[in-house]
């Protein structure tokens, strides 16, 4: 099957000047070592702790009711509990949950108004391993609420820099088109050629140092153009995606989640990106949503976490288990495509208990990636940033600190 060719304009529009040639299995030139990949799935408002937390640690930890969907793949799962973050007062108790979950800023480093947002772990890793892929990173969401009642701090977990969010894409059709593209029939000339006349005129007015800088910039763009031309030549040989272009957002909740996940799995499989984030739902967002197959009417997840009584707690536990079932599905898809060993798949929340707004004792699930398996629990004030530093170093990032980290979690490697 021959995929539709992708033009230079499509490639440049998608990824600026950070493109590379995707690795194509159909060429019969397998890389000697599979590239590392990282995916981060975010769930809002914490979890029902009583139904989620196992009592035992180590490799023989038990599966609680919430975690029971992981039974078939338990040997591929690492559960981490007890790591902490610090809430910074003045911004609202939910606003920092997702926006600062992966942040590289320590709590006292409020570089974005009252928020310690900064370049997030996914973007730090993308800068290290994403330069040779079509998209350095892919940011997705399954928030189909139409009211837009909350700010970006409740919806965006990926940030390029303090105050600069990597906005999420919610429509699977748009994601598909971005990944697999359509030829637009225009702009076959080199972008560099189009501006060369202006560049030469500008060069004549510059000093020697600035001329050298301009020359280096033009050379980097020309190198990018060369890679794009090679990618265009080989794009025709790329296997056609094993699903049609989506019509839009699926009607049922589970289908929506699985479709967005399938798109980032396909992106990994074709080496179109090596880093992805998926926001299952934004923080707080007091709009009822339908959890198809769980309840007979829409539920307000945030309000349920603040409602006393066994009925509300049971409802939260059902939603938590629904999300774990989805996580298990993604693990199975990565395993079926042979990607799990080279992919670190993370799922977690920015708070542990939604009712108490507890930023400590966080839970993190990790699958794949060659991490040590079992349940690891940390007592005391061990920052979540220690886990993020460990992951960053695993990806080859050369830094000794991440946010308020105190060291790496060597027992996981």
C-alpha positions in Angstrom: 0.0 0.0 0.0 1.4 3.4 -0.9 0.7 6.4 1.4 -0.1 9.8 0.0 3.1 11.8 -0.3 3.8 14.6 2.1 5.0 18.0 0.8 7.8 20.1 2.3 5.2 22.6 3.3 3.4 20.0 5.4 6.6 18.9 7.0 7.7 22.5 7.8 4.3 23.5 9.1 4.2 20.4 11.4 7.6 20.7 12.9 9.5 23.9 12.0 13.2 23.2 11.6 13.5 20.2 13.9 12.6 17.5 11.5 14.4 14.3 10.7 13.9 11.3 8.5 11.5 8.7 10.0 12.8 5.2 10.3 10.8 3.0 8.0 10.6 -0.7 8.6 9.5 -1.3 5.0 13.0 -0.2 3.8 14.5 -3.3 5.5 17.1 -1.2 7.4 16.3 -1.8 11.0 18.1 0.4 13.5 20.6 -1.6 15.6 19.1 -0.2 18.8 15.4 0.8 19.0 15.0 4.5 19.8 13.7 5.4 23.3 10.1 6.7 23.5 8.2 8.3 26.3 4.4 8.8 26.8 2.7 10.5 29.7 -1.0 10.0 30.4 -2.6 12.4 32.9 -5.7 11.7 35.0 -7.3 14.6 37.0 -8.5 15.0 40.6 -6.5 12.2 42.2 -7.7 8.7 43.1 -9.8 6.9 45.6 -6.9 5.9 47.8 -8.7 3.0 49.6 -9.5 1.2 46.4 -6.2 2.1 44.6 -3.3 1.6 47.1 -1.8 -1.9 47.6 -0.6 -2.7 51.1 2.4 -4.8 50.0 5.5 -3.6 48.3 8.1 -5.4 46.3 7.6 -7.8 43.3 4.7 -9.7 44.9 2.5 -6.7 45.5 -1.2 -7.4 45.2 -3.6 -6.0 42.7 -6.3 -3.8 44.3 -9.8 -3.5 42.8 -8.8 -0.4 40.9 -5.6 -1.9 39.6 -7.1 -5.3 38.7 -7.2 -4.6 34.9 -3.4 -4.9 35.0 -3.5 -8.6 35.9 -2.4 -9.9 32.5 0.6 -7.5 32.3 1.6 -7.2 36.0 5.2 -8.3 35.1 5.5 -5.3 32.8 4.3 -2.8 35.5 6.0 -0.6 38.0 3.9 1.1 40.7 5.5 4.0 42.6 3.8 5.5 45.6 4.7 8.1 48.3 6.5 10.7 46.2 5.6 14.3 46.9 5.1 17.7 45.3 4.7 21.1 47.1 1.7 23.3 46.5 2.5 27.0 46.0 -0.1 29.2 47.6 -2.0 31.9 45.7 -3.0 30.1 42.5 -5.9 27.7 43.4 -5.5 24.2 44.6 -6.2 22.5 41.3 -4.5 24.9 38.9 -1.0 23.6 39.7 -2.0 19.9 39.6 -1.6 19.2 35.9 0.2 22.3 34.8 3.1 21.6 37.2 3.0 17.8 37.3 6.1 17.5 34.9 7.6 21.0 35.6 11.3 21.5 35.8 10.9 24.4 38.3 11.2 24.0 42.0 8.2 25.3 44.0 9.9 28.6 44.9 10.6 29.3 41.3 7.3 31.0 40.3 8.3 32.2 36.9 4.8 32.4 35.5 2.9 34.7 37.8 2.2 32.5 40.9 2.9 29.3 39.0 6.1 27.3 39.0 5.6 26.3 35.3 8.7 25.7 33.3 9.9 23.4 30.6 8.3 20.1 31.4 9.9 16.7 31.5 8.4 15.6 28.2 9.9 18.7 26.4 13.3 18.2 28.1 13.3 14.7 26.8 12.0 15.7 23.4 14.9 18.1 23.0 17.2 15.2 23.6 15.7 12.4 21.6 13.2 14.1 19.2 15.3 16.0 16.8 15.4 13.2 14.3 11.6 12.6 14.1 8.9 14.5 12.2 7.4 15.9 15.4 9.7 16.5 18.5 6.6 15.9 20.6 2.8 15.3 20.4 0.3 16.7 22.8 -3.1 15.2 22.9 -6.3 15.5 25.0 -9.6 13.7 25.3 -11.4 16.8 26.7 -14.5 17.2 24.6 -16.2 19.7 27.0 -17.5 22.6 24.9 -17.8 25.2 27.7 -14.1 26.1 28.0 -14.7 27.3 31.5 -11.2 26.7 32.8 -7.8 28.1 32.0 -4.9 26.5 30.3 -3.4 25.7 33.7 -6.2 23.1 34.2 -5.7 21.5 30.8 -2.1 21.7 29.7 0.5 19.4 31.2 3.2 20.1 28.6 5.1 23.5 28.6 7.8 24.8 26.4 8.9 27.4 28.9 7.4 29.4 31.8 4.0 30.6 30.7 4.2 29.0 27.3 2.0 25.9 27.1 2.1 23.3 24.4 -1.5 23.4 23.5 -3.3 20.1 23.3 -5.0 18.7 20.2 -8.5 17.2 20.9 -9.7 16.1 17.5 -8.4 12.7 16.3 -9.0 13.8 12.7 -6.7 16.8 13.0 -4.1 14.5 14.7 -4.3 12.0 11.9 -3.8 14.7 9.3 -0.9 16.2 11.1 0.8 12.8 11.4 0.1 11.3 7.9 -0.6 14.5 6.0 -2.2 15.5 2.7 -0.3 17.0 -0.3 -1.4 20.6 -0.9 0.1 20.9 -4.3 2.0 24.1 -3.5 5.5 25.3 -2.4 7.7 22.8 -4.1 10.6 25.3 -4.1 12.9 25.3 -1.2 12.0 27.6 1.6 15.6 28.7 1.7 15.6 29.5 -2.0 12.5 31.7 -1.5 14.2 34.0 0.9 17.8 33.8 -0.5 17.4 37.2 -2.3 16.4 39.0 0.9 19.1 37.1 2.8 21.8 38.3 0.4 20.6 41.9 0.6 20.6 41.7 4.4 24.0 40.1 4.4 25.6 43.1 2.7 24.5 45.3 5.5 25.8 43.1 8.3 29.1 43.1 10.2 31.4 40.1 10.0 30.1 38.5 13.2 26.5 38.9 12.1 27.3 37.6 8.6 28.7 34.4 10.2 25.6 34.0 12.4 23.3 34.5 9.3 25.4 32.0 7.4 25.2 29.4 10.1 21.4 29.9 10.3 21.0 29.5 6.5 23.2 26.4 6.5 21.0 24.8 9.3 17.9 25.6 7.2 19.5 24.1 4.1 20.4 21.0 6.1 16.8 20.7 7.2 15.6 21.1 3.6 17.8 18.3 2.6 16.4 16.0 5.2 12.9 17.0 4.2 13.6 16.2 0.5 14.9 12.8 1.6 11.7 12.3 3.7 9.5 13.2 0.8 11.2 10.7 -1.4 10.7 7.9 1.1 7.2 9.0 2.4 5.6 7.3 -0.6 7.0 4.0 0.7 5.5 4.5 4.2 2.9 1.9 5.0 -0.6 3.1 5.0 -2.0 3.6 8.5 -4.1 0.6 9.5 -7.2 2.8 10.2 -9.1 5.2 8.0 -8.9 9.0 8.7 -11.2 9.6 11.7 -14.4 11.6 11.1 -13.9 13.5 14.4 -14.4 12.8 18.0 -16.1 9.4 18.7 -19.4 9.4 20.6 -18.4 7.0 23.4 -15.8 7.8 26.0 -13.8 4.6 25.7 -13.6 4.8 21.9 -12.4 8.4 22.1 -9.6 7.5 24.6 -8.5 4.4 22.6 -8.5 6.3 19.3 -6.2 9.1 20.6 -3.9 6.5 22.1 -3.9 4.5 18.8 -2.7 7.7 17.0 0.3 8.2 19.3 1.1 4.4 19.1 1.0 4.7 15.3 3.2 7.8 15.5 5.7 5.8 17.6 5.5 2.9 15.3 6.4 5.0 12.3 9.0 7.1 14.3 7.0 10.2 13.5 7.5 11.3 17.2 9.2 9.7 20.2 7.5 11.8 23.0 3.7 12.1 23.6 1.4 13.4 26.3 -2.3 12.6 26.7 -4.6 14.5 29.1 -7.5 12.2 29.8 -9.5 15.1 31.3 -8.6 18.5 32.6 -8.3 19.4 36.3 -11.6 20.4 38.1 -13.8 21.4 35.2 -17.2 21.1 36.8 -19.0 19.8 33.7 -20.7 16.4 33.9 -19.5 13.8 31.4 -20.9 10.5 30.3 -18.8 7.4 31.1 -20.4 5.0 28.7 -20.9 1.6 30.2 -20.3 2.7 33.8 -23.2 4.9 34.7 -26.7 5.6 33.2 -26.3 9.3 33.4 -23.4 11.9 33.2 -21.1 12.2 36.2 -19.1 15.1 37.6 -15.8 13.6 38.5 -14.5 16.6 40.4 -17.7 17.0 42.5 -17.7 13.2 43.2 -14.2 13.5 44.7 -15.5 16.1 47.2 -18.7 14.3 48.1 -18.9 12.3 51.3 -20.5 8.9 51.5 -19.9 5.5 50.2 -21.9 6.0 47.0 -19.7 8.8 45.8 -16.5 7.0 46.8 -17.6 3.9 44.9 -18.3 6.1 41.8 -14.8 7.6 42.0 -13.3 4.1 42.3 -15.3 3.0 39.2 -13.9 5.9 37.2 -10.4 5.2 38.4 -10.7 1.6 37.3 -12.0 2.8 33.9 -8.9 4.8 33.5 -6.6 1.9 34.5 -8.4 -0.3 32.0 -7.6 2.3 29.4 -3.9 2.3 30.5 -3.9 -1.5 30.3 -5.2 -1.3 26.7 -2.3 1.1 25.7 0.2 -1.3 27.3 -1.3 -4.1 25.3 -1.1 -2.1 22.1 2.5 -1.2 22.6 3.3 -4.8 23.4 1.5 -6.0 20.3 3.5 -3.7 18.1 6.8 -4.6 19.7 7.3 -1.1 21.1 6.8 -1.7 24.8 10.4 -2.6 25.6 11.6 0.7 24.2 8.7 2.9 25.4 8.3 4.3 28.9 4.5 4.6 29.5 3.6 6.7 32.5 0.2 7.4 34.1 -0.5 9.5 37.1 -2.2 12.6 38.7 -0.9 15.8 40.1 -2.6 15.1 43.5 -3.2 11.9 45.3 -6.5 12.6 47.1 -9.0 15.0 45.3 -11.0 15.7 48.4 -8.0 16.7 50.5 -6.1 18.4 47.6 -3.1 16.4 48.8 0.0 17.1 46.7 2.0 14.4 48.6 1.9 10.6 48.5 1.4 10.6 44.7 0.8 7.4 42.6 2.7 6.8 39.4 2.3 3.8 37.0 5.1 2.9 34.7 5.1 0.2 32.0 7.8 -0.8 29.5 11.1 1.0 29.1 13.2 -1.6 31.0 12.4 -0.3 34.5 12.6 -2.5 37.6 9.3 -4.1 38.3 7.2 -4.1 41.5 5.7 -1.7 44.0 8.1 0.9 45.3 6.9 3.0 48.2 8.7 6.1 49.5 8.3 7.4 53.1 9.1 10.9 54.2 9.6 13.9 51.9 10.9 12.3 48.7 10.1 14.6 45.7 8.4 13.5 42.6 11.2 15.3 40.8 13.6 12.5 41.7 11.6 10.2 39.4 11.6 12.8 36.6 15.3 13.3 37.0 15.8 9.6 36.8 13.8 9.4 33.5 15.5 12.4 32.0 18.9 10.8 32.6 17.6 7.5 31.2 16.8 9.5 28.0 20.4 10.8 27.9 19.7 14.3 29.3 22.9 15.6 30.9 21.8 17.3 34.1 22.1 16.6 37.8 19.0 18.4 39.0 15.4 18.6 38.0 13.1 21.0 39.8 13.4 20.2 43.6 15.1 16.8 43.0 17.4 15.4 45.7 18.8 12.6 43.6 17.9 9.7 41.3 15.9 6.6 42.1 18.6 4.2 41.3 16.6 1.2 42.5 14.3 1.6 39.5 17.1 1.4 36.9 
